[in-house]
Amino acid sequence: MRAVRRRLAAEQPDAAARLDANLPRDGLPSVTAYSLYHPMGAELDPSGVRLGDAAVALPVAIARDAPLVFRLRRDGELMVTDAFGIPGPSAKAPEVDPDVVFTPVLAFDRRGGRLGQGAGCYDRTIEALRRRKPVFVVGVAYAGQELPEVPMEPHDQRLDAILTETDFIVVGKEGR
């Protein structure tokens, strides 16, 4: 699937620019803060997604086996690398629990199955967030990353929707 994603990224260099247009604001919960992510490799870049005047946060890995924390992203603020070497806001930035989390996806299915990079960070994080409050989780992927079924383990957290360069797919409760 990594090779598929790399191919799709090479074939569609403008895909990220189409994401925001496919996001139906009326289908999302009320949003005070939402989380984007810093794309690595061929991950689809969500940085152009905007949810009104809601605050933007980025995930930060404090430790490789712990849930991510979300820190507010402020223009011009210094980014530092986290436990995985991914840039994010420094410890000086306020932490928030986002209402909507946009997460990178290696593969997805229409029942909300998500295959990530394999470290389990987003699964631990989403599980912890869902224990504290309602959170709407949107996988971000190229449409070509869809599989008929993603194998799921008991700890895997399902997506609520998938945002691609061509569509916004809401996962029905019947698929969960």
C-alpha positions in Angstrom: 0.0 0.0 0.0 3.0 2.3 0.5 3.9 1.8 -3.1 0.3 2.5 -4.2 0.3 5.7 -2.2 3.6 6.8 -3.7 2.2 6.1 -7.2 -1.0 8.0 -6.5 1.0 11.0 -5.1 3.1 11.1 -8.2 0.1 10.9 -10.5 -1.9 13.5 -8.7 0.4 16.3 -7.5 -2.7 18.6 -7.1 -4.7 16.2 -5.0 -4.2 18.1 -1.7 -5.6 21.3 -3.2 -8.9 19.5 -3.8 -9.5 18.2 -0.2 -11.0 21.3 1.3 -13.7 21.5 -1.5 -14.8 18.0 -0.7 -15.4 18.6 3.0 -19.1 19.3 3.8 -19.1 21.6 6.8 -22.8 20.9 7.5 -22.0 17.2 8.1 -19.5 17.8 10.8 -20.0 18.3 14.5 -19.6 21.7 16.2 -15.8 22.4 16.1 -13.8 24.5 18.6 -10.5 22.9 17.7 -9.4 20.4 15.0 -6.2 18.5 14.4 -4.4 18.3 11.1 -1.1 16.5 10.7 2.3 17.1 9.1 2.5 14.8 6.1 5.4 12.4 5.9 6.5 10.8 2.6 3.6 10.4 0.2 0.8 11.1 2.8 -1.8 13.4 1.4 -1.3 16.9 2.8 -4.3 18.2 4.8 -2.9 21.6 5.5 -5.3 23.4 3.2 -8.3 22.1 5.1 -10.1 24.9 7.1 -13.0 24.6 9.5 -14.1 28.2 9.9 -12.4 30.0 12.8 -11.8 26.9 14.8 -8.3 26.5 16.3 -5.8 24.2 14.5 -3.8 21.7 16.4 -1.1 19.3 15.4 -0.3 15.9 17.0 2.9 15.5 18.9 4.4 12.2 20.0 5.9 12.5 23.5 6.9 8.8 23.5 6.7 6.2 20.8 4.3 4.0 22.7 2.1 6.7 24.2 -1.0 8.5 22.9 -0.3 11.6 20.9 -1.0 15.0 22.4 -2.5 17.9 20.4 -0.9 21.3 20.6 -2.2 24.5 19.1 -0.5 25.6 15.9 0.2 29.3 15.7 1.6 31.0 12.6 5.3 31.8 12.9 5.8 29.6 16.0 8.9 27.4 16.0 8.2 23.7 15.2 10.2 21.0 16.9 10.6 17.3 16.1 8.7 14.8 18.3 9.6 11.2 19.3 9.1 10.1 15.7 11.0 13.0 14.2 7.9 14.7 12.9 7.7 18.5 13.2 5.1 19.9 15.6 4.4 22.7 18.1 6.8 23.0 21.0 5.9 22.2 24.6 5.2 25.9 25.1 2.1 25.6 22.9 -1.2 24.9 24.7 -2.6 21.4 24.6 -6.2 20.8 23.4 -8.5 17.9 22.8 -9.7 18.4 19.2 -13.4 17.9 18.2 -12.3 16.6 14.8 -9.1 14.7 14.1 -7.8 14.4 10.5 -5.5 11.3 10.4 -3.3 10.0 7.7 -4.3 6.7 6.1 -2.3 3.9 4.4 -5.5 2.1 3.4 -9.2 2.4 4.3 -12.5 0.7 3.7 -16.1 2.0 3.7 -16.8 0.6 7.1 -14.3 2.9 8.7 -11.4 0.4 8.7 -8.0 2.2 8.7 -4.6 0.9 8.2 -1.9 3.3 9.5 1.8 3.1 9.6 1.8 0.3 12.2 2.9 2.0 15.4 -0.6 2.3 16.8 -0.2 5.9 17.7 -3.5 7.1 16.3 -5.4 4.0 17.6 -4.2 4.8 21.2 -4.9 8.4 20.7 -8.4 8.1 19.3 -9.3 5.6 22.0 -8.1 8.0 24.7 -9.9 10.9 23.2 -13.2 9.0 22.8 -13.0 8.1 26.5 -12.9 11.8 27.3 -15.3 13.3 24.8 -17.0 12.8 21.5 -14.5 13.1 18.6 -15.1 12.8 14.9 -12.2 11.1 13.1 -11.6 11.7 9.4 -9.1 9.6 7.5 -7.3 11.5 4.7 -6.3 9.4 1.7 -6.2 9.2 -2.0 -9.3 7.5 -3.4 -7.1 4.7 -4.8 -6.1 3.7 -1.3 -9.5 2.1 -0.7 -9.7 -1.6 -0.1 -12.8 -3.9 0.1 -11.9 -4.7 3.7 -9.1 -3.6 6.0 -8.1 -6.2 8.5 -9.0 -4.9 12.0 -7.7 -6.0 15.4 -9.6 -5.4 18.7 -7.5 -2.3 19.5 -8.0 -0.7 16.1 -10.2 2.5 16.1 -12.6 3.0 13.2 -12.9 6.2 11.2 -16.1 8.2 11.2 -15.5 9.5 7.6 -12.9 9.5 4.9 -11.8 12.6 2.9 -10.2 12.0 -0.5 -9.3 14.1 -3.5 -12.6 13.1 -5.0 -15.1 12.5 -2.2 -16.2 12.7 1.4 -17.4 9.3 2.6 -19.4 9.1 5.9 -19.2 5.8 7.6 -22.6 4.6 8.5 -23.3 3.1 11.9 -24.3 -0.1 10.2 -20.7 -0.5 9.0 -19.2 -0.1 12.4 
